[in-house]
């Protein structure tokens, strides 16, 4: 089958209109890091590309980080050594480092179904309550 120029242009236009729709299938989760907590605007997500918009809203000048770990372990039961979660015991999906007060950074990850724990792993921050569970399910 040979396509004419008009048919080819029609196909390209159709592809151009359909392809961007995949961008809208991505999910955005807003994350607020306070002095003592990780706050999410949702605790569930669909499998696929998830973008975390992470903002340090601490009242103090505390610098934070944001780490995404895949684990079935309860969010409050992660192993801690020298004030930090032992990240090597889990599947680390990604992280945002050096988040100064008032700053915002994004982290985009492809997440499969399962349970995740989101933490700040600066020394002592996890123990202060800076952790939150996220469930990815269809």
N, CA and C atoms as a LAMMPS dump frame, in Angstrom:
ITEM: TIMESTEP
0
ITEM: NUMBER OF ATOMS
414
ITEM: BOX BOUNDS ff ff ff
-5.0000000000000000e+02 5.0000000000000000e+02
-5.0000000000000000e+02 5.0000000000000000e+02
-5.0000000000000000e+02 5.0000000000000000e+02
ITEM: ATOMS id mol type element x y z
1 1 1 N 0.845 -1.177 0
2 1 2 C 0 0 0
3 1 3 C 0.885 1.232 0
4 2 1 N 0.625 2.108 -0.917
5 2 2 C 1.407 3.336 -1.041
6 2 3 C 0.567 4.51 -0.549
7 3 1 N 1.165 5.289 0.347
8 3 2 C 0.456 6.45 0.877
9 3 3 C 0.776 7.68 0.047
10 4 1 N -0.258 8.453 -0.19
11 4 2 C -0.051 9.718 -0.868
12 4 3 C 0.389 10.771 0.121
13 5 1 N 0.814 11.886 -0.395
14 5 2 C 1.292 12.98 0.455
15 5 3 C 0.197 13.45 1.408
16 6 1 N -1.019 13.535 0.929
17 6 2 C -2.143 13.982 1.749
18 6 3 C -2.392 12.989 2.887
19 7 1 N -2.354 11.693 2.582
20 7 2 C -2.557 10.666 3.614
21 7 3 C -1.452 10.721 4.67
22 8 1 N -0.233 10.904 4.22
23 8 2 C 0.897 10.987 5.148
24 8 3 C 0.753 12.199 6.061
25 9 1 N 0.348 13.334 5.528
26 9 2 C 0.158 14.545 6.348
27 9 3 C -0.95 14.333 7.378
28 10 1 N -2.016 13.649 6.962
29 10 2 C -3.123 13.359 7.86
30 10 3 C -2.648 12.468 9.016
31 11 1 N -1.858 11.45 8.701
32 11 2 C -1.342 10.551 9.733
33 11 3 C -0.428 11.291 10.704
34 12 1 N 0.449 12.143 10.181
35 12 2 C 1.35 12.909 11.043
36 12 3 C 0.571 13.849 11.955
37 13 1 N -0.471 14.49 11.421
38 13 2 C -1.29 15.395 12.225
39 13 3 C -2.005 14.623 13.328
40 14 1 N -2.497 13.442 13.008
41 14 2 C -3.182 12.607 13.999
42 14 3 C -2.215 12.193 15.104
43 15 1 N -1.024 11.776 14.735
44 15 2 C -0.009 11.383 15.719
45 15 3 C 0.355 12.564 16.605
46 16 1 N 0.521 13.74 16.017
47 16 2 C 0.881 14.94 16.776
48 16 3 C -0.2 15.296 17.789
49 17 1 N -1.465 15.046 17.45
50 17 2 C -2.546 15.348 18.391
51 17 3 C -2.663 14.308 19.493
52 18 1 N -2.388 13.059 19.184
53 18 2 C -2.544 11.977 20.149
54 18 3 C -1.35 11.872 21.09
55 19 1 N -0.153 12.055 20.613
56 19 2 C 1.048 11.881 21.448
57 19 3 C 1.053 12.751 22.697
58 20 1 N 0.711 14.041 22.616
59 20 2 C 0.754 14.839 23.84
60 20 3 C -0.223 14.378 24.911
61 21 1 N -1.246 13.612 24.534
62 21 2 C -2.189 13.135 25.537
63 21 3 C -1.505 12.266 26.579
64 22 1 N -0.445 11.574 26.218
65 22 2 C 0.308 10.77 27.165
66 22 3 C 0.932 11.61 28.261
67 23 1 N 1.258 12.855 27.951
68 23 2 C 1.839 13.75 28.942
69 23 3 C 0.847 13.992 30.064
70 24 1 N -0.438 14.094 29.729
71 24 2 C -1.453 14.367 30.73
72 24 3 C -1.771 13.143 31.593
73 25 1 N -1.322 11.961 31.161
74 25 2 C -1.54 10.759 31.96
75 25 3 C -0.598 10.723 33.154
76 26 1 N 0.475 11.51 33.107
77 26 2 C 1.4 11.581 34.239
78 26 3 C 0.678 12.173 35.447
79 27 1 N 1.196 11.869 36.617
80 27 2 C 0.578 12.339 37.848
81 27 3 C 1.531 13.247 38.606
82 28 1 N 0.994 14.315 39.173
83 28 2 C 1.779 15.259 39.965
84 28 3 C 1.338 15.139 41.421
85 29 1 N 2.314 14.959 42.305
86 29 2 C 2.042 14.943 43.742
87 29 3 C 2.814 16.095 44.366
88 30 1 N 2.087 16.938 45.093
89 30 2 C 2.714 18.071 45.78
90 30 3 C 3.151 17.623 47.171
91 31 1 N 4.411 17.896 47.487
92 31 2 C 5.009 17.478 48.752
93 31 3 C 5.465 18.729 49.502
94 32 1 N 5.095 18.79 50.787
95 32 2 C 5.544 19.887 51.651
96 32 3 C 6.388 19.284 52.762
97 33 1 N 7.612 19.772 52.896
98 33 2 C 8.497 19.337 53.974
99 33 3 C 8.5 20.427 55.038
100 34 1 N 7.902 20.12 56.192
101 34 2 C 7.851 21.078 57.29
102 34 3 C 9.041 20.816 58.21
103 35 1 N 9.026 21.419 59.38
104 35 2 C 10.109 21.174 60.335
105 35 3 C 10.116 19.735 60.837
106 36 1 N 8.924 19.1 60.893
107 36 2 C 8.848 17.759 61.481
108 36 3 C 7.941 16.79 60.729
109 37 1 N 7.6 17.079 59.471
110 37 2 C 6.715 16.151 58.763
111 37 3 C 6.883 16.243 57.251
112 38 1 N 6.428 15.173 56.602
113 38 2 C 6.31 15.129 55.146
114 38 3 C 4.814 15.13 54.867
115 39 1 N 4.333 16.114 54.126
116 39 2 C 2.909 16.221 53.817
117 39 3 C 2.703 16.057 52.316
118 40 1 N 1.727 15.219 51.944
119 40 2 C 1.388 14.97 50.546
120 40 3 C -0.04 15.418 50.284
121 41 1 N -0.323 15.834 49.051
122 41 2 C -1.711 16.158 48.743
123 41 3 C -2.526 14.907 48.418
124 42 1 N -1.866 13.754 48.312
125 42 2 C -2.535 12.464 48.155
126 42 3 C -1.583 11.37 48.625
127 43 1 N -2.14 10.279 49.117
128 43 2 C -1.28 9.171 49.552
129 43 3 C -1.406 7.971 48.622
130 44 1 N -2.003 8.19 47.432
131 44 2 C -2.108 7.138 46.427
132 44 3 C -1.755 7.709 45.058
133 45 1 N -1.3 6.827 44.165
134 45 2 C -0.984 7.223 42.795
135 45 3 C -1.23 6.034 41.883
136 46 1 N -1.365 6.32 40.609
137 46 2 C -1.507 5.262 39.616
138 46 3 C -0.124 4.906 39.086
139 47 1 N 0.058 3.653 38.647
140 47 2 C 1.353 3.267 38.078
141 47 3 C 1.702 4.133 36.866
142 48 1 N 2.985 4.364 36.694
143 48 2 C 3.46 5.181 35.573
144 48 3 C 4.338 6.304 36.071
145 49 1 N 4.465 7.335 35.254
146 49 2 C 5.323 8.462 35.596
147 49 3 C 4.64 9.328 36.641
148 50 1 N 5.293 9.483 37.783
149 50 2 C 4.803 10.324 38.87
150 50 3 C 5.844 11.404 39.109
151 51 1 N 5.397 12.645 39.12
152 51 2 C 6.296 13.763 39.396
153 51 3 C 5.968 14.315 40.775
154 52 1 N 6.977 14.388 41.612
155 52 2 C 6.842 14.968 42.941
156 52 3 C 7.343 16.41 42.87
157 53 1 N 6.484 17.348 43.229
158 53 2 C 6.918 18.742 43.363
159 53 3 C 7.142 18.962 44.858
160 54 1 N 8.404 19.075 45.239
161 54 2 C 8.803 19.062 46.641
162 54 3 C 9.198 20.47 47.078
163 55 1 N 8.544 20.952 48.131
164 55 2 C 8.836 22.3 48.63
165 55 3 C 9.199 22.232 50.108
166 56 1 N 10.282 22.905 50.468
167 56 2 C 10.701 23.008 51.862
168 56 3 C 9.985 24.219 52.467
169 57 1 N 8.974 23.949 53.314
170 57 2 C 8.191 25.011 53.944
171 57 3 C 8.5 25.117 55.439
172 58 1 N 9.661 24.635 55.846
173 58 2 C 10.046 24.67 57.263
174 58 3 C 10.075 26.11 57.768
175 59 1 N 9.693 26.291 59.04
176 59 2 C 9.762 27.609 59.664
177 59 3 C 11.212 27.979 59.977
178 60 1 N 12.016 26.981 60.283
179 60 2 C 13.427 27.215 60.587
180 60 3 C 14.231 27.244 59.281
181 61 1 N 15.511 27.443 59.378
182 61 2 C 16.382 27.434 58.2
183 61 3 C 16.886 26.026 57.891
184 62 1 N 16.118 25.025 58.259
185 62 2 C 16.505 23.633 58.085
186 62 3 C 16.531 23.247 56.617
187 63 1 N 17.614 22.607 56.22
188 63 2 C 17.712 22.05 54.872
189 63 3 C 17.185 20.624 54.92
190 64 1 N 16.414 20.24 53.901
191 64 2 C 15.843 18.899 53.843
192 64 3 C 16.302 18.174 52.585
193 65 1 N 15.938 16.893 52.525
194 65 2 C 16.046 16.112 51.307
195 65 3 C 14.792 15.252 51.222
196 66 1 N 14.555 14.677 50.068
197 66 2 C 13.353 13.88 49.835
198 66 3 C 13.771 12.611 49.129
199 67 1 N 13.522 11.464 49.775
200 67 2 C 13.957 10.168 49.252
201 67 3 C 12.738 9.271 49.074
202 68 1 N 12.672 8.574 47.937
203 68 2 C 11.58 7.646 47.646
204 68 3 C 12.141 6.223 47.69
205 69 1 N 11.621 5.415 48.623
206 69 2 C 12.049 4.027 48.793
207 69 3 C 10.875 3.097 48.514
208 70 1 N 11.104 2.031 47.763
209 70 2 C 10.06 1.017 47.554
210 70 3 C 10.252 -0.061 48.608
211 71 1 N 9.194 -0.274 49.423
212 71 2 C 9.279 -1.244 50.513
213 71 3 C 7.9 -1.574 51.046
214 72 1 N 7.756 -2.783 51.562
215 72 2 C 6.526 -3.171 52.252
216 72 3 C 6.627 -2.91 53.754
217 73 1 N 7.776 -2.443 54.201
218 73 2 C 7.974 -2.129 55.617
219 73 3 C 7.121 -0.922 55.996
220 74 1 N 6.528 -0.962 57.187
221 74 2 C 5.746 0.166 57.687
222 74 3 C 6.596 1.43 57.686
223 75 1 N 5.985 2.542 57.343
224 75 2 C 6.736 3.795 57.219
225 75 3 C 7.485 4.195 58.492
226 76 1 N 6.96 3.817 59.649
227 76 2 C 7.599 4.179 60.915
228 76 3 C 8.588 3.122 61.401
229 77 1 N 8.761 2.031 60.645
230 77 2 C 9.607 0.938 61.106
231 77 3 C 10.87 0.707 60.305
232 78 1 N 11.339 1.7 59.587
233 78 2 C 12.559 1.527 58.797
234 78 3 C 13.78 1.479 59.712
235 79 1 N 14.791 0.692 59.363
236 79 2 C 15.994 0.603 60.207
237 79 3 C 16.804 1.909 60.153
238 80 1 N 17.241 2.347 61.323
239 80 2 C 17.986 3.605 61.438
240 80 3 C 19.348 3.32 62.049
241 81 1 N 20.376 3.946 61.486
242 81 2 C 21.73 3.839 62.022
243 81 3 C 22.355 5.223 61.99
244 82 1 N 22.907 5.653 63.116
245 82 2 C 23.518 6.98 63.24
246 82 3 C 22.559 8.084 62.808
247 83 1 N 21.267 7.921 63.166
248 83 2 C 20.279 8.961 62.909
249 83 3 C 19.71 8.988 61.505
250 84 1 N 20.11 8.027 60.663
251 84 2 C 19.614 8.011 59.29
252 84 3 C 19.098 6.621 58.918
253 85 1 N 18.089 6.602 58.038
254 85 2 C 17.58 5.334 57.525
255 85 3 C 18.667 4.695 56.671
256 86 1 N 18.821 3.391 56.815
257 86 2 C 19.787 2.64 56.017
258 86 3 C 19.176 2.406 54.633
259 87 1 N 19.374 3.368 53.738
260 87 2 C 18.754 3.34 52.412
261 87 3 C 19.153 2.119 51.592
262 88 1 N 20.344 1.605 51.808
263 88 2 C 20.844 0.483 51.007
264 88 3 C 20.032 -0.791 51.22
265 89 1 N 19.212 -0.847 52.258
266 89 2 C 18.39 -2.039 52.513
267 89 3 C 17.091 -2.032 51.722
268 90 1 N 16.881 -0.989 50.937
269 90 2 C 15.64 -0.838 50.188
270 90 3 C 15.952 -0.493 48.737
271 91 1 N 14.934 -0.584 47.895
272 91 2 C 15.079 -0.153 46.504
273 91 3 C 14.839 1.353 46.469
274 92 1 N 15.918 2.09 46.293
275 92 2 C 15.831 3.545 46.255
276 92 3 C 15.451 3.966 44.841
277 93 1 N 14.318 4.632 44.719
278 93 2 C 13.803 5.024 43.411
279 93 3 C 14.394 6.357 42.94
280 94 1 N 14.7 7.232 43.881
281 94 2 C 15.258 8.53 43.531
282 94 3 C 15.226 9.456 44.727
283 95 1 N 15.876 10.615 44.564
284 95 2 C 15.881 11.582 45.664
285 95 3 C 16.145 12.993 45.168
286 96 1 N 15.754 13.938 46.009
287 96 2 C 16.051 15.352 45.831
288 96 3 C 16.916 15.734 47.018
289 97 1 N 18.091 16.283 46.754
290 97 2 C 19.007 16.656 47.833
291 97 3 C 19.07 18.171 47.986
292 98 1 N 19.598 18.586 49.135
293 98 2 C 19.919 19.998 49.384
294 98 3 C 18.76 20.937 49.078
295 99 1 N 17.652 20.713 49.757
296 99 2 C 16.463 21.532 49.563
297 99 3 C 16.438 22.609 50.645
298 100 1 N 16.871 23.799 50.295
299 100 2 C 16.938 24.908 51.247
300 100 3 C 15.534 25.429 51.56
301 101 1 N 15.411 26.115 52.68
302 101 2 C 14.126 26.692 53.088
303 101 3 C 13.559 27.545 51.947
304 102 1 N 12.282 27.321 51.65
305 102 2 C 11.596 28.098 50.625
306 102 3 C 11.809 27.628 49.195
307 103 1 N 12.703 26.674 48.986
308 103 2 C 12.976 26.224 47.619
309 103 3 C 12.063 25.072 47.22
310 104 1 N 11.912 24.91 45.913
311 104 2 C 11.087 23.847 45.338
312 104 3 C 11.89 23.143 44.262
313 105 1 N 11.818 21.81 44.263
314 105 2 C 12.453 21.006 43.224
315 105 3 C 11.482 19.915 42.804
316 106 1 N 11.703 19.392 41.605
317 106 2 C 10.853 18.309 41.102
318 106 3 C 11.658 17.034 40.918
319 107 1 N 10.977 15.92 41.152
320 107 2 C 11.55 14.594 40.946
321 107 3 C 10.515 13.781 40.187
322 108 1 N 10.889 13.289 39.015
323 108 2 C 9.976 12.513 38.191
324 108 3 C 10.473 11.074 38.117
325 109 1 N 9.596 10.131 38.495
326 109 2 C 9.961 8.718 38.565
327 109 3 C 8.889 7.865 37.903
328 110 1 N 9.3 6.743 37.357
329 110 2 C 8.338 5.757 36.859
330 110 3 C 8.121 4.75 37.98
331 111 1 N 6.902 4.74 38.535
332 111 2 C 6.599 3.891 39.679
333 111 3 C 5.665 2.752 39.274
334 112 1 N 6.009 1.548 39.712
335 112 2 C 5.177 0.372 39.483
336 112 3 C 4.268 0.17 40.698
337 113 1 N 3.241 -0.666 40.566
338 113 2 C 2.366 -0.904 41.721
339 113 3 C 3.158 -1.385 42.933
340 114 1 N 2.76 -0.929 44.097
341 114 2 C 3.422 -1.324 45.329
342 114 3 C 3.354 -0.235 46.379
343 115 1 N 4.094 -0.475 47.465
344 115 2 C 4.15 0.48 48.585
345 115 3 C 5.497 1.196 48.576
346 116 1 N 5.45 2.461 48.892
347 116 2 C 6.642 3.293 48.93
348 116 3 C 6.641 4.072 50.228
349 117 1 N 7.832 4.384 50.718
350 117 2 C 7.962 5.264 51.868
351 117 3 C 8.789 6.462 51.418
352 118 1 N 8.277 7.652 51.709
353 118 2 C 8.91 8.906 51.332
354 118 3 C 9.47 9.534 52.602
355 119 1 N 10.762 9.838 52.598
356 119 2 C 11.412 10.296 53.834
357 119 3 C 12.326 11.491 53.574
358 120 1 N 12.604 12.209 54.661
359 120 2 C 13.754 13.106 54.7
360 120 3 C 14.801 12.329 55.478
361 121 1 N 15.967 12.146 54.881
362 121 2 C 16.983 11.323 55.542
363 121 3 C 18.165 12.141 56.044
364 122 1 N 17.924 13.407 56.334
365 122 2 C 18.948 14.176 57.054
366 122 3 C 19.034 13.587 58.46
367 123 1 N 20.211 13.622 59.087
368 123 2 C 20.354 13.029 60.423
369 123 3 C 19.281 13.518 61.398
370 124 1 N 18.554 12.555 61.972
371 124 2 C 17.537 12.85 62.971
372 124 3 C 16.159 13.185 62.426
373 125 1 N 16.041 13.517 61.157
374 125 2 C 14.756 13.969 60.623
375 125 3 C 13.728 12.837 60.531
376 126 1 N 14.155 11.644 60.126
377 126 2 C 13.223 10.508 60.063
378 126 3 C 12.639 10.234 61.452
379 127 1 N 13.48 10.234 62.462
380 127 2 C 13.036 9.968 63.835
381 127 3 C 12.074 11.038 64.339
382 128 1 N 12.17 12.262 63.804
383 128 2 C 11.257 13.341 64.195
384 128 3 C 9.885 13.188 63.542
385 129 1 N 9.757 12.248 62.626
386 129 2 C 8.459 12.025 61.979
387 129 3 C 8.4 12.413 60.514
388 130 1 N 9.572 12.644 59.913
389 130 2 C 9.588 13.066 58.512
390 130 3 C 9.548 11.859 57.585
391 131 1 N 8.356 11.221 57.532
392 131 2 C 8.149 10.066 56.651
393 131 3 C 6.661 9.971 56.325
394 132 1 N 6.38 9.415 55.163
395 132 2 C 4.997 9.258 54.715
396 132 3 C 4.915 8.075 53.771
397 133 1 N 3.838 7.3 53.852
398 133 2 C 3.62 6.161 52.952
399 133 3 C 2.878 6.621 51.692
400 134 1 N 3.181 5.954 50.593
401 134 2 C 2.505 6.182 49.319
402 134 3 C 2.199 4.817 48.717
403 135 1 N 0.963 4.617 48.282
404 135 2 C 0.559 3.364 47.638
405 135 3 C 0.315 3.64 46.162
406 136 1 N 0.943 2.849 45.316
407 136 2 C 0.737 2.95 43.865
408 136 3 C -0.077 1.731 43.454
409 137 1 N -1.274 1.993 42.917
410 137 2 C -2.18 0.914 42.535
411 137 3 C -3.005 1.348 41.325
412 138 1 N -3.354 0.392 40.469
413 138 2 C -4.182 0.742 39.302
414 138 3 C -5.553 1.246 39.688
